[in-house]
Amino acid sequence: MTCVNLGVMDAIKDACDTGRFAHFFEMLCFSDFAVLAGAWERSKQDFDDELGVLGEHLELRKQDYARECKEPAGRSARVERILLRIWGVDDSHLDGRIHDAPGGSPPTTVGNRVTRCDDLAIEDDEREETERAIAAIASAIRDSPLADSRANANVSDQDRYTAFAPLASTYWVEHTSTGFRHAIWKMETFNHIAPTSVRALQFMGNISNAQVKECRTQAMKGKLKFFGRVPPLDPQDLKFPPMRVFDLDKCGDTSSGMWQKAIRQQDRLDLRNVRKIWSVGRPYLKCKCKREKNKDCGDTPLWFDHALWYLLAHPDVLFPDMSSIKIRTSMPAEVFCDFDVAQWMEAYDLGQCPCRSRRYMDMRNQASIELLQCEGQMHVITLDSSITDNPLPQGIINAGLNHIPCMSLDIEEAQNEMGVFLDKLMAEVLELWELSTSTQSFLRRVILKRAKTRMIKYKEQHRHVSAEPFEHLVVKREVEFLTRRFLICPTDKAPNTPTFVCKNFIRKLAFQRLTGPEFVSIASSPASVITRIQGELSSLHVLPDAHAALPYLMAVCKAHKGTFRWITNTAGTAVSHADELCACLLRFLLPLVQTFCLERSLEVEARHGVKPNLWWSTASVGEFCANLQEKIYSIFTADITRCFEAIPTDSSEDSLPTAVRFYVQCAMQVQRERSSSHAIQIRRGANGRFLPSWVDAGQAEELGSMIFREQDVFWLSEWCISNSLLRMGDFVWRQVKGIPMGLACSPIWCDVYLFKYEFHAMMRLADTGNAHLIPFFSDAFRYIDDLGAINNTIISSFVRRKEDREENDPCWIYPDEYIEIRENTEVTVDGCGRRANFLCATITITSQESGTYTTSRLDRREGLGFSPCRFMKYKSNRSAKQALQIITAQVAQVLLLCSELDDAAEQINKVVAAMRSNGFAGDACWRVVRKTLRNVHRYQPGRVSVHTVKEALTRMFGFSD
């Protein structure tokens, strides 16, 4: 409909307003609409003629459809019997399934066989051709040796009836397929023809009548171009997607190709072979596993017309940019993974780089020379949306990467989704599942009817909201123009803000990183690496099948620093499931490790009279604020720089595998002391998540589960570490130093690695006679690579470099050859920190003598040097109610972090102002604030009284409760 001239819709509306065609829209099919669109392009007279004929035809279709719904199976069975008798095949399995049609004409008899084409629902010229074909088959089969052997044919197929000659009308198929989300192959009969008429295909494919006539002639002669052992149809301008894209139960290892159902001489003529003959010449899709990998994956084919119909209903399959702006424009896989490296390197010419164009002169960035000194020339790195001079895409891009362009409400699609939701609800809620089928059906009808009424009302109320023109041809061309030249990536501290980076530059920068000491190249193709991974993980039967893809790079622009953060995207790759399982196991052991730390801490207290803090990691800013001391005299914060990149992954004493072993051994020691169950059983839940539990180590594995013992956890962790892979084009690299950002395990590995040194640092003080220093670290804390300490004036000496310490000095925490600490305390007076930021909280000491302090919320988007995109836009294809939940989260955070009334009120007003600037009504925003303040008991207790915050809002901004 997006391609159809608006005049078509206006003309249809005028015809319906006459009242002559009461069932026009109810019975209108996709093919009807395509035929009308084609007629409009030919001439106005052709369109008027088509519209008049169609209106009359749709009224008759209403009657035919009502009659068809009463006996579709009987009609198909009747035609099947005709065809079976033509071929002389036993049709006794149809007994009792055929009812005489009232007023039907007697069949035509040829010899002893009955033929009738009236039930075939085909056009006159097709009926004549079919009658001639039937007559030819009937005369030829008399002398066939197969006819003599039919009495001895295997009739085991009689036990089950499945119509192989479905004759449902296009409207019936189209209407019924909506219940299967247009997946026709999932309907009761696999052989249904997709409800797309020849004339509709002519319009969509720009096919002439002469071409259709030639195609019919070739089909009747049985000249099939893509059957047997010939290469499949494999178009270059649009690749067929893998079969799993259509159906999750199908193969996804290779792309699919198109063949035609071939004719084969059979040894005997029976029901099974006649069913095959019925589909001769019909094109189908099938995976290329046998052709490309020489293996039979056992996957079944899919009729091409079914696939085409599904793609028409789900264009996001071929064009997966149908959601947020980020998905539509940011394509790191195409930039860093799916390209021909050799071809790109051969074609790359620095002087001819697209960003050398004069229109981009002011957008070239000096940082590109500093990052890629071998180039010697600047490339484009910019946040300026004027990189496109078209106001339409410019306005959409300014809305942010998280923005979903506004789309018109499709009530029918929404109803289908509501129906799917109700099916799941009735299957999962016990009270609904126990209802009778008739009661469930009644509830479903009532709910869908009321939902449709609400949808119609909603659409009427919001008819003034127009859809954004992202699907407009001009906009799509401009976006395609940009993405061919630039990588559009998120910006650090403001992930919704897009950064435009020259594609050639970012590829060169990626190769510069991959050729550094952190990576080594693997002399194997991506396919062989994937095969190896799949083989190694095959023994872990609790894991789903490994995906046939490798991780690849993604980039985030740190615009305020002029650098990039590299992230490894492992989602949907061969290692993702194993990585998730490893993270699950390590998280499951965390409470035991914390118990181990508490027990060792109590032992030290019993010996030395001081209780060390052995677990520094904090999970969130909420946990950090909840554990702040009543009095704070000094504060220290620092960054652990290049933490992920520097951690060694070899087998040395300072390596990550050694730290993981220490972590697991701590947990297992506690578990063995508590229980005889010291093995972990892993099951997969209904949502695909891993469910761990403790079981006896000698217990046998049950179906659908696996048992992991201590050594198994070591092995899986080391496997994930050693398989930190990256693909770029046809080349594969392995990270040999550091851990990649982006893995599910990465934050946990970082915590595990640093925990080992923090634990030993405190225990070393106790063991070397320096227990008096332990209390200084009672309030040390760390969130991944952000370090902090309260009331600790000696921590600076503990993070000195090795050369600045004495040889046997016990006062150190991390090995400085791998871990570098960079203090970032904001204000320091006489060596004591007075003001510092940790996560999104700012702590300011107001009196060092009395230990009083204030806390406030830190907005890291301020002071970045550019205007970031904040929150969601009102004019978006998101629920306004969902978007306004941002206010709830922000207000709850303000109450948690702000200790000053005026500061809290000012922060809340900033949130409301930002949402109002995004198009939301001020009254609706303040209504959410009121609700949040009334229900503040649901959130973590804050540092200020809600009553006094309301008073400050009233005093400063006229707030009324």
N, C-alpha and C positions, 0 to 999 in steps of 0.2 A: 504494500500500500504506500510505502514511502516513495516509490518510483512512479506512482500513478498521478497523472495530471489532476489537479483539484477540480477541473470541470467535470470529470467523470463522477465524482461524489456529489457534486451539485445537481447534475442531471438525474442521478439515481434518487436523490432526495425529492426532487420535483415530481418524479414519476410515482413515488410512494405516497406523496401528499395528495395525489388525485383520488386515493382510496380504492382504486381498481385492483391493486395487488396487495391483498391483506397479509399474505405470507411471504412477501418478497425477501425481507432480510432474514427471516427464519430459515428459509430453504436455500438461500444463496450459498454457493460453493466457491472454493478457491478458484477452480477452473472457470466458473462463470465470470468471476471478477477479472481474471486474466484475459478472457475473450473480449470482454467489454473494453478493457484497456487497449487491446490490440485494434479493435474497431475504431476507437477514438483517434488513434494515431493515423489510421487510413483516411477517414473522412467523417464529417459530422453526419452525413446521410447514412453511412454504414452503421455508425453508432446508434442512431435513432432506430434503425431497423432491428439491429441486434437487441436493443433494450426492450422494444415492444414484443418481439418474439419470446425473449427470455421471461418477461413478466407473466405471459400466458403459460409458458412452460413450467414456471415455478409453482403456479397454482395447481397444475396437474401433478407435479412432483409431490406436493403435499399429500394428495390422495394415494399416489403410488407408494409413497414411503410408509404410510399407515398400514397399507395392505402388505407391504414387504416385511415389516417387522413381525407379522404374525406367522410367516412360514418361510424364513430364509433357509433353514436347514433342509426342509423338504424340497424346495426348489433346486438347491444344489445337488441333492441326492438324485433327483429326477434327471437332470442333465448328465450326471455321472453315469447313470444306468444307460442312457442313450449311447454315450461314448464307449462304454465297456462292451455293449452288444455289437457295436460297429467292429470292434477288434476281436470279438468272439471270446471275451474273458468272462469268467464266472462272476455274476453280480448278486449272488444270494445274500451277501452281507448287507444289502440295502433293503431286504425284506422288512416291512413294517415301518420304514422311514419315509416312504413316499405316499402322499395323499393326492388323490385325483383333484386337479384344479377345476373348479366349477367353470363351465362354459368353454372349456379348452377344446381346441380342434384336435382331431385324431392325428397321430403321427404318420409321417410318410414312411412307407415300407420299401426297403431295397433288399430283394432276396428275402432272407429270414431275419434281417436286422432292421431295427427301428431307428429312424433318423428324424430329428426335429430340431430346428434352429430357433424356434420362437422363444425358447427359454433362455437363449444366450444373451439377450439384451444388447444386441449390436446393431450397427447401422445397416442400411439396405445393401450398400456395395460390399460391406464385410460379410453380410449374410450370404450373398450370392457366391462369394469366393469360398466361404466355409462349406456351403452345400456342395460345390464342385469338388472340394477337397475330400469331403466325406464320401461322395460317390466314388472318387478315384481310389480311396483307401479300401472301401468295401469290395470293389471289383478286384483289387490287387491281392487282398488278403485271402480270397477263396483258394488261390493256388499256392499260398505260402505254406511251407512245411511247418511253420509255427502253429498254424490252425489245427493240424492233426494232433499236435501234442498238448493241446490245451486241456484235454481231459485228464492228463497226468500232472497238470501244473500244481504247484504247491499253493494251497489256499489258506495258509496260516494267517494271512492278513484279514480273513473274515472275522477274526475275533475282536477286532477293533475298527471302528469306523472313523476316518478322518477325511473330510471332503478335500479332494485334490483339485476340484474344479469349482472354486468359489465364484458365485455370480452375483454377489451383492452389488447394489448400485453405488456409484461414486459418493453419493450423499451419505449412504449408510456407512460406508467405510470411513469417510472423513469424520462423520459425527461420532462413530464408535471409537475411532483411534484417539480422540481427545482424552478418553479415559485412560489411555496408555501413554499419554504425553507424546502422541503421534508416532509411537514405535509400533508400526503395523505388524511387524514380525512377532510381537508378543501376543497378538490376538489369537483366538481359538484356532484359526486356520492360517497356516504359514503362507499360503499361496494367494492371498488377496492381492489384487492389483492396486497400486497406489492411485488415489482418486485425482489424477492429473490427466486431463483429456489431451488429445493430440493437438488441438487448436491452442490450448494453454501452453503446451510445450513449444509450439511454433512462436508464440509471442515472447516467451522467456528466452528462447535460444535464437531468435531472429531467423527462423527456418522458413524457407519458401514452400509453396504448394508443390512445386516440381521436385524439391528434395524429399518431401514426404512421399510422393508417388514413387520415386525411385527406391526409397527405403522399403515401401510395401512390396515392390516387385522383387527386390533382393531377398526379402524375408520369405516370400512365397516359394522362391527357388531354393531356399535352405542354404544360401550362401552366407556362412557365418565367419566373420573376420577374426574374432578373438576367442577361439575355442581350441581344445586339445592342448598340444604342447607348444603352441605359439606364444610369443611374449604377450603379456597382458597390456591392456590400454593403460598408459601411464602418462597423463598430460603433464606438460612442463609448467604451464601457467597456474595450475591449481592442483596441488597434490591431494590424493585421497587420504584422509586421516586414518590412523590405526583403528582397527575394529573396536577396540575398547572404548573409543570415544562415543560410539553409538550405544554400546551395551557393556557394562562393567564385567559381565560374565565372559566376554569374548577376549581374544588375544590382543595384546598391546605391545608385543615385542618388535613387530615390524610394521611398516606402512602397508596399506592394502592396495591391491590391483583389481582391475575389472576384466572378467572373462565372460564368455557366453556359454550357456548350457549346450553341450554338444549332443549329437546323435550317435548312438553306439548300437551295433548289431547285437541283439540279445540272443542267448541260447534258447530261451523259452519266453513265451508271452504270458505274463500273469499280471495281477493287479499292481504289484510293485513296479514293474517295468512300464506299464501303461501310465502310471503316475509320473514317471520320469519323462516319458514322451510328451506329456501334457506341457512340460516346462521347457521343451527344446527351443533354443534360440534366445531364451530370456537372459539378459545380462545380470551378472551378480558380482559382488565384491567378496574378496577373500584375502586373508593375510598372506604375506610372501615368505613365511617361515620355511616352507619346503624349497622354495626357489633360491632364497638368499642364504639360509642357514642349513639347508639340507636336513631338516628335521620336521617331523609331523607333530604339530602342537595339538592336534585333535580338534581344532576350532571349526565351527560350522560356517557356511557362507551366509551372505545376506543379499537378498535381491536388490539390484541397483535402484529400482524405482522406490523401494522402501527407504533406502538410504537417502535418496534425493528428497523424498517427502519429509523425512526427519530433519534434514539440513535446512529446508525451507522454513520449518517451524522453529529450528534452533540455530540461527545464524551465528551464535556465539561459538559454535563448534569450529567453524572455519575461521571466524574472526573473533578471537577471544578477548576483544577489547570493548566489550559491551557493558562494562560496569564503571568503575571509577576512572577519573582522568589518568591516574597513575598506571592502571592496567592498560589503558588505551595508548599511552604515549611512552611510558618507561619500559624499554625492551632490552634488559641487560643480556638475556640469552642470545639475542641476535647480534649484540655487540661483542660479547666475550666468548661465546660458545659456538653457535651455529653459523659458522662462516668458514670459507676456504682460506686458510692462512697463507698458503703459497701464492694464491691468486691475488690476495689483498696486498701482500708485500711487493709483488711484481708490479702491481698497478699504482702503488702509493708513490706520489711525487710531491715533495714538500711544497714546491712552488705552485702546484696545481691543487693544493688542499682547498676544499670548498670554503673553509673559514678565511681564506685569503681574499675573498671577495670584498669589494669596497663597502658594501652595505654592512659588513660586520667589523669594520675597522675600529670603531669605538668600543667593541665588545671583547677585543683580544686582551688577555690578562698577562701581566708581567710574571705572575706565579707560574705560568706554564713553562717559562724559560728556567726558573729556579728548580722546578721539579724534573724537567727533561732537558738537561743542559746540552745533550748531544744534538738537539734540534737547532738551537741557536735562534729560533724565531718564535714569536708569540702565537698562541692559538686561542680560540674562543673559550672562555669560562665566564659565564655571566648568569645573573638572576633576572636580567631585564627581559620582560615579556614582549617588548617591542622588537625582539628578534624576528617576529612576524609582524608585517604591517597590515594584516587583515584583522579588523576589529572583532570579528566573530570568534575565531580561536583565541585571540588575545584576551577577550573577556572571560572565556571559559578557563583558560590557563591561570588567570589571576585569581580564580576561585579556589585554587589549591589542588594538589594531587589527590587529596581524599574526597574531593567533590565528585558526586555522581550527577551527571547532567539530568535535568528535569525531563521526564518522559510522560506521555499521556497515559491515563489509566486504562488498561485493557481489562474490562470487567469479566469477560469470559476466561481469560488466563488467570485472573485473580480467583475466580470461582473454582477453577481446576486445582489451584494450589490449596484452596480451602478444603476441597474434597479430599486431597491427599493427606492433609493434616488431620481431618476427621477420621480417615481410615487408620492412621497411626494411633490416634488417641483411643479409638475403640479397641484397638488390638493390645494396647499397653496398659490401659486403666482397667483394673479388675472389675470395678462396678459396672463399667460400660460393656466390657467383654462378656459378662454374664447375662446381659440382656438378650432377649430373643432377636432373631434376624429381622422380624417385622418391626419390632420396636426400634432397633438400630436404624432401619431404613426410614422409619417415620421421623426420628430425631434428625437424621441427616437431611431429609427434605425440608423440615422446618428451619433448621439452622442455615442451610444454603439459601432458602427463600428470603429469610430476614437479612442475611449477609448481602444478598444481591440488592435488596431495597436500600440498605445503608450505602452500598457502593454507588448506586445510581444517584442518591441524594448527595453524597460527597462529591461526585463528579460534577453535578450541577452547581454546587456551591463554589467549586474551584475551577469553573469553566474559563475564568479570566486568566488563569495561569497557563502560559504557553510553553510548549516543549522547547528546550534549548536546541540549537541547530547543529548538534555535534554530528548527526548523520547527514547533514547537508553536504552535497558533493563538493562544494568549494572548500568547506572546512576539512573534509576528509583528505582532499588533495593537499591542502596546506600542512596538515599534520604529517602526512606521508612525506612531504618535501622536507620538513624539519627532522623527522626521525631517520631519514636517509643520511643526514649530515651530522646530527648531534645525538649524543646520549642525554636523555632527560632523566636526571637522577634527583633523589631527595637531598635536602640540605641539613647538615648537622644542627642540632638545637631547634630546628624548625622543619620537621620531616614533611610537612604538607607543602612547603615552598619548593618549587622546581628550580633546578640549576641546569643550564644548557652547556654541555661540554662537547668540544670537537671530537667526533668519533675516532678519527685517526690518532689524535693526541692521546686519548684515554687508552686505546689499544697499545700504543707504543709504551705508555707508562705501565700498563699491566705486564707487558713482556719484560720491561726493565726490572720489575719486581720479581717475576718468575725466574729470571736468570741470575738472581742474587743468591746469597748463601742459605737462604731459608728454604729453597726448593731444589729438587733434583728432577730431571726429566726421566720419564719412564719409556723405555724402548719397546712399547707395545701399543697397539691400536686401542681406541676406546672400546670397541666391541670385545676384544680379547680380555681387557681389564674387567669389563662388566661380567663376562662369562666366568672369569676367575672368582669374582666376588660372589656371584650367585652360587657357584659350587661350594665355596667355603662356608656360606651361610645356610646351605641346604640342610645341614644337620640340626639347625635351630628351628625345629618345625613349628614352634610357637610364633615365629615371625611370618608375616604375610610374604608373598613372593616379592623378591627384590625387583625394583623398577629397573628398566633398561635405559638408565640415564646416569650421567656422572655429575657431581657438583661443579658449579662454575662461579666465577667472580661476580660480585656486585660492588658498586662504588657509592659512597656517600660523600658529598662535597662539604668539607669544613671551611666554609666561605670566610669565617672570621679569622682563620689561620692560614688560608691559602694552600691547604693540603687536602688529601682524600683519605677516608677510612675505607679499608677493603674488607668486605664481608663475603663469606663463602655461603652460597645458597645451596643447601642440601635437600630442600623440600622436594619430595617426589623423585629421589635419586636412589641408586643401588645401595647406598649406605644409610639412608635415613631411618629405616626401621631398626637396624642394629644400634644406631646412635640413640634413638629414643628408648630402647630397652636398657642400654647402659645407663642412661640418665635416670631411668626409673629405679634401677637397682641401687645406685648411689644415693638417691633421695631417700629410699626406703631405709638405708642404714644411718641416716643423719641423726635421728633421736638417740640411737645407741651411742654414737660418737659423742654427742653432747652429754650423755650420762657418764661415759668414760671420763670426759674432762671434769665433770663435777666430782666424781669419786677420787680422781687423782688430786684435785684441788683440796678436798677434805683431808687427804693423807698429808699433803704439804702443810696444811694448817695445823694438823695434829703434831707435826714434827717441829715446825718453825714459828708457829703462832701467827702466820699471815696466810691469807687465802688468795691464791693467784687466779687471775682471769685467763682461762686457757682457751676459751672459744670467743673470738673477736667478731666473727661474721654476723652482720645484721641483715634481716630480710627486707626491710622497707624503712622509709622515713618515719612511718607511724611507730614502728618498734623503737627506732632511735629516740624519738621525742618522748615516748612513754617511759624511757629509762634514764632521762636526764636527771642529774642531781639537783637537789634543792638549792645548793650554792655552787657557783662556778667562778673560779678565780683566774683560770687561764684556759685557752683552747688552742689546739694544734690540728691542722688539716694538711694533707699532702696527696699528690697524685702518684700512683705507682705506674710510671711511664713505660710504654712498650711492654706491658705485662704479658699480653697474649703472644706477642712476637718473639719474646726472649726466652720463654720457659723451655729448657732442654727436654727432648723426648727420647733420648738414647737410654742406655741401661746404667748410667752413672748414678752415684749416690744422690746427686742433686737433680735428678730427672723427674719428670711427671709420673712415669710408671712406678718409681720408688715411693713417691708421695701417695699414690693411690693404694699401694700395698699397705702402707702404714695406716691409712684411713680405714681400710677394710679390716685390717687386723684389730684395730681398736674396737670397732663395732662387734666383731665376732667374739672377742674376748669377753665382752659384757654379756652377749647372748649365751655363750657357753656356760657362764657362771649362773645364769638365770634359768636356763631350760635345756632339755635334751634336743629340742627342735632348733637346729642351727643350720638348716638349709632353706633356701628361698624358692618357693613354688610360684611360677608365673603363669597366669591365665590371661586370656584376652576377653574383655567385656564386650557387651553388645555394641558399644560405640567404638570398638577397636582399640581401646586403651588397655595397657598392661595392668593387671591386678596382682600385686605381690602379697605373699603371706608366708609365715614360718611353718615348716613341716619338719618331721624327723629326717635326719640325714640318710637313713637307710630305706626310706620309703620309695617304692617304685613309682615311676612317672605314670600319671593317669592320662587318659585320652584328652587331647586339647590343652595339655599343660606341659611345663618343663620344670625341672628342678635344677637350681644353680647352687653349687657349693662354693666355698671360699676360692678355690683355684679357678672355678669357672668364671667368677666375677673378675679375677685378675686377667684371665685370658680374653674376655670380651672387651675389657677396658684397653688392654694393649692392642687388640685387633683394631678397635676404633681409632686409637692414636696412630697406628702404623698405616691406616688407610685414610689418612687426611689427604684426599686427592682433589685435583682440579683438572677440568678439561677446558682447552681453548682450541677451537677448531678441531683438527685431527690429532692433536698432541695432548698428552696427559702428564701432569706434574704431581709429585708428592711432596708435601710439606714435611721437612725433616727437622726444623727448628721452630719452636713456638706452636701454639694451637690456633686453629682458625676460628675467627669470630663468625657466628652463624649456626654452629652446631648446637643441638639441644644439650650436649654435655659440656660445652665450653665454659659457661659460668660456674658449673659445679666443679669442673677440673681446676679452675682458677682458685676457688675457695679451698679445695682439697690441697692444692700445692702450697698456698700461703699459710694454711692452717698448720701444716707440719712444722714450719719454721717458727710460727708464733708460739706453738705449744712448747717446742724445744727451747726457745728463748727464755720463757718463764721458768721452765724446769732447770735450765742451766744456771739461772740466778740462785735458785734454791740449793743446787748441788755445789756451787763454788763459793758459798759463804756470803752471797749478796742478797739474801732474802729480804733485807731492809728496803731494797729497791722495788720489790714486787708490788706494794700498794700503789705506786705511781701509775701502774697499768690497769688498775681496777676498772677504769672507764675508758679503755681503749676499744675502738670499734672500727669496722671495715665493711664497706659494701663493694664487693668484687675488687676493683682496683682503686677505690677511694678510701684513704686511711685517715683516721682521726683519733684524738685523745683529749680528754677533759681533765683539768687539774694535774697535768703532767708537764713539769718544767724540764725534764731530763730526756724526753724522747728524741730531741734533736741529736743528742750525742749517740743514740742507738741506731740512727740511720746514716751515720758517717760512712765514708768509703773505707775500704780495708786498709789502704795505705795511710790513712789518718789515724788508725788505731794501733795499739801495741799488739804484739804477735799473739799473745794468749788472752787478750781482752775478752771477757765473757759478755760485755755489754754491746750486743748487736742482735739484729732480728733476721734480716733477709740477706742472702748471698749477693753482694753488690756486683759480682761479675755477670749476673743474670737480671737482677731486679734493681732498678734505679728509682730513688725516691726524690720527688721534687715538691718542696713545701709550697703551699699556696694560701697560707693564712693571710687574710686580707689586711689586718692591722696588727702590728706587733709593737709593744712598748716595753723597753728594758728586757727583751728576750722572752716576754710573755705575750701570748696571743690574746688580743682584746676583741677581735671581730673575725669571724670565719664563716664560710659557707660549706654545708655538707648536704649533698643531694639537693633538694629544693627548699632547704631551711637555712636561715641566717641566724647566727647567735651573736649577740652584741653584749659584752660585759659592761654594765653601767657603773659598777663600783668594784674595783679590785680588792678593796679592803673588806667590804661586807659580803662580797660574792653575789651581788644581785646582777641580773641579766634580763634581756628581752629576747624574744624569738619572733621572727617574721617569715613570711613566705618569699622565697627567691624566685623571680621570673627570669629564667635564663635566656628568654627571647629578647630581653631588653639589652640595649647596648651592642647588638650584633652588627650594626652598620647598615641594616636593610629592614624593610617592613615585612615581617613574616606573615604567612597565611595562618589565621587562628580559627580553630573550631570549624563547625559546619555552616554552610549557607542555608538560608531558609528556602531559596529557590533551588531545591535539590531533590533528587529522587530518593530521599530518605524521609522517614516518618518524623514530623515535627516533634512529636512526643519523645521519640528516641533522641533527637538532637538536643532537646532541652534538658535531658538527663546530664549533659555536660555541666550545667549549672549546679545540679545537686552534688556532683563529685567535686567541683571547684569550691563550693561553699563549705562542704565538709572538710576539705583540706585547709581552707582558711581558718576555720574554727580550731583545727588541730594545731596549726603552726603559729598563729599570731597571738601574742600575749598582750598587745596593746589594742584598746577598743577602737580608737580612730583608725589605726592601721588595718584592723579587720574590716571595718566598715568601708574603707577606701578600696581594699582588695575586692570585696564583694561587688562594689559599684563598678569596678573595672571589668569584671566578668560580664555583668549585665550590659555595660556599654559595648563590649566586644560583640556580644550576641546581637544587640540591636543594630550595630553596624553591618552585621551579616544578614539583616533583613527580618529578624524576628521582632514581634510586637513587644514593646516595653512592658505592657501589662502582663502578658503571658510570662515574661522572664521574671518579673517580681513575684508573680504568683508561685512560681517554682521555688523562689527564695523563701517565701513565707512557709510553704509546705516543708521545706528542709529544716527551717528553724523550729517548726512545731514538732518535728520528728527527730530532733537532734539526738535523742536517747538511743536511736538505732545505730549511731555512728560512735566512733571512739571518743571518749570524753576529751573536750578541748581544754585550752589554757585560759579561756575567758568565759564569763557567764553569758549565756544566750540572751538573757533579759537585758543586760547592759549593751550587748551588740545591737539589739533592736532599738534601744534608745539612741545609740550613736548613729544608726542609719536614719532614724527619724530626724535627729538634729541636723545631720549633714546633708541628707538627700531627700527629705520629705517622705520617708518610708512610713507606710501605715499597715498595721497588722490586722 
